[in-house]
């Protein structure tokens, strides 16, 4: 398959995108939201139908309260996240949410959000990513234990993790650009999106790896293994399924991005990017890396024999 033939090009493209994403993150950084830096959390419930979200967003922007995030909750509620508010600003916020008294509402709660909540969330997310990565390596190494040639079983797990990092870093780089040029802030949905991408991406990679494993077993039974041909054949048997499955998810996410609520717009965009690059990495990165590792191992063995 042409993917294996031009593996260096596809691996180089992935490396280039990861480097650009890391540079963007280093130079611009991410604009953290209220969930991470602290602020005020206000929840209101309307007695009748709640106002249109876009209309309220326009009114809230006129208050000059900085970044204000308005999220629907339930059938008649809204949750408003903002910076810390004074008593006057709090009263003005409630007045604006009621459209100057035109819409009767009750204030369900008004709380301050400490930055420690964001720090705890970040710490738990990092721990979760580490534990998930270790679990993936152990699982793949165990599942591939009977197919240790020509590539060691644990290397499949390492390459899967490399692909996962690729799938997460590039969408984060995209989010960094949105944060810098459009003022998009990261919130809890950003962390949820990153963890979701890990789960979605690894499944595609494991499906292709499993196909490689089955084809290796068949070649062991009949002839000498030509690893690059096995990987190429496995990709030919798998890539249509992978692309079609990912496209169905991407279409749903794009619908959510274009027609869904504003509060989940960038969440859907990040997941879309994660699905796209996750499919790309399964076909154009993970499998070529396996072939590259096998070629490096073969060269090292030849050099040892010559010595």
Secondary structure, 3 states (H helix, E strand, C coil): CHHHHCHHHHHHHHHHHHHHHHHHHHHHCCCECHHHHCEEEEEEEECCCCCCHHHHHHHHHCCCCCCCEEEEECCCEEEEEECCCCHHHHHHHHHHHCCCCCCCEEEEEEEEECHHHHHHHHHHHHHHHHHHHHHHHHHHHHHCCCCCCCCCHHHHHHHHHHHHHHHHHHHHHHHHHHHHHHCCCECHHHHHHHHHHHHHHHHHHHHHHHHHHHHHHHHHHHCCCCHHHHHHHHHHHHHHHHHHHHHHHHHHHHHHHHHCCHHHHHHHHHHHHHHHHHHHHHHHHHHHHHHHHHHHHHHHHHHHHHC
